[in-house]
Amino acid sequence: MDLQDSPRQAGGHGRNCHASGWSARLDYEILPFFDPSERGGLFGVHPGIEVWRSGEDNWGFSLPVGVVGGVRIFPMRFTLGVGLDAILIDQVDDDTGFGLYAPFALAKLGADVFGAQVGADARIGYRWQFGADDHARWQLGIYVGYTMSAPKRAMPIR
């Protein structure tokens, strides 16, 4: 089926005109490459847990893992990435499915001031699954967070 003709493309998380809903995701940013200066790059992974709901019988759960890269130019941070929903369970119009390794792409833009973050998070993915029809899903939301950097080590005295 052509995705443009699919009723699931009505928007949000659901299908058949369930155009809006909510999602909650808890991500943990692991950034082995993070330049703490005012300008620099970053690279790392975002494992997380996510739930969503749209309408009465449209809901889902997933364990997303993303790989991201980006830049930080004080006070802004921009990241792009790709990832997989390692495990997912979706119910759309009483049709429940289970999936593994569903791909997604993400983009984040926000403020990062002394470790405190707030911004916008956009994701689009394709949920392939057993027991239910596959479908595309897109999200646009806000995020808040805090970056805890490792303390700077002083040079040893020789």
C-alpha positions in Angstrom: 0.0 0.0 0.0 1.3 3.4 -0.9 2.0 5.3 2.3 0.4 8.5 1.0 -2.9 6.6 0.6 -2.7 5.0 4.0 -5.2 6.3 6.6 -2.4 5.9 9.1 -0.8 9.0 7.6 -3.5 11.3 9.0 -0.9 12.5 11.5 0.2 12.0 15.0 0.6 8.5 16.4 -2.7 6.9 15.3 -4.5 6.2 12.1 -8.0 6.8 10.7 -8.0 10.5 11.7 -6.5 10.1 15.2 -4.4 13.1 14.4 -3.0 13.9 17.8 -2.0 12.2 21.0 0.8 12.2 23.5 4.0 10.4 24.1 6.4 10.2 27.0 10.0 9.1 26.6 12.9 8.9 29.1 16.2 9.0 27.3 19.7 8.7 28.8 22.3 10.5 26.8 25.7 8.8 26.7 28.1 11.1 25.0 31.6 9.7 25.0 32.6 12.6 22.7 31.3 15.9 24.2 33.2 19.1 24.0 32.3 21.1 27.2 33.5 24.4 25.8 31.1 27.0 24.3 31.6 25.6 20.8 32.2 22.0 19.9 30.9 18.7 18.7 29.2 15.8 20.3 28.6 12.1 19.5 26.9 9.3 21.4 23.9 7.1 22.0 20.4 7.6 23.4 18.9 4.5 25.0 15.4 5.1 26.3 11.9 3.9 27.1 8.8 5.3 25.5 5.0 5.1 25.8 2.4 6.8 23.6 -1.4 7.1 23.3 -3.7 8.5 20.6 -7.4 8.1 21.0 -9.2 5.4 22.9 -7.7 2.2 21.5 -4.4 3.5 20.0 -1.3 3.1 22.3 2.2 1.8 22.2 5.4 1.0 24.1 9.0 0.8 22.8 12.6 0.7 23.8 14.4 3.2 21.4 18.1 3.3 20.9 19.5 6.2 18.8 23.0 7.1 17.6 23.4 10.9 17.4 26.0 13.5 16.3 25.8 17.2 16.5 27.2 20.5 17.5 27.0 22.8 20.5 27.3 26.5 19.9 26.5 28.3 23.2 23.7 28.5 24.0 22.3 26.2 21.3 22.6 22.4 20.7 21.7 20.6 17.5 21.7 16.9 17.0 20.8 14.5 14.2 20.6 10.8 14.5 19.2 7.4 13.5 18.1 4.5 15.6 16.0 1.5 16.2 13.0 0.7 18.4 14.7 -2.5 19.7 11.3 -3.8 21.0 7.9 -2.3 20.4 4.3 -3.1 21.1 1.6 -1.1 19.3 -2.2 -1.3 19.3 -3.9 0.7 16.6 -7.7 0.4 16.2 -7.8 -2.8 18.3 -5.1 -4.4 16.1 -2.1 -5.3 18.4 1.4 -6.0 17.0 4.9 -6.8 18.3 8.0 -5.6 16.5 11.7 -5.7 16.6 14.3 -3.3 15.2 12.0 -0.7 13.7 14.0 2.2 12.2 13.6 5.9 13.0 15.4 9.2 12.4 15.6 12.1 14.8 16.5 15.7 15.0 16.8 17.9 18.2 17.3 21.6 18.5 17.4 23.4 21.8 19.1 25.6 24.3 21.9 24.1 26.5 22.9 26.6 29.2 25.3 25.3 32.0 24.0 21.7 31.4 20.2 22.6 31.6 18.5 21.8 28.3 15.1 22.6 26.7 14.1 22.3 23.1 12.2 20.5 20.3 12.5 16.8 19.4 11.3 15.5 16.0 11.2 11.8 15.0 9.9 9.8 12.1 9.9 6.1 12.0 8.5 3.0 10.4 6.9 0.5 12.8 7.1 -3.0 11.2 5.5 -5.7 13.4 4.0 -9.1 13.7 0.3 -9.4 14.2 -0.7 -6.0 12.9 -0.2 -3.8 9.8 3.1 -1.9 9.5 2.8 1.9 9.7 4.8 5.1 9.7 4.8 7.3 12.8 6.0 10.8 13.3 6.4 12.8 16.5 7.1 16.4 17.4 7.6 17.3 21.0 9.5 19.3 23.6 12.2 18.0 25.8 13.9 19.1 29.1 17.1 17.6 30.4 20.3 18.1 32.2 23.9 17.2 31.2 26.2 16.0 33.9 29.7 16.3 32.7 32.7 14.6 34.2 34.7 16.9 36.3 37.8 18.4 34.7 40.9 16.8 35.9 43.9 19.0 36.9 47.2 18.3 35.2 49.5 16.3 37.5 52.4 18.3 39.1 55.8 16.8 38.0 
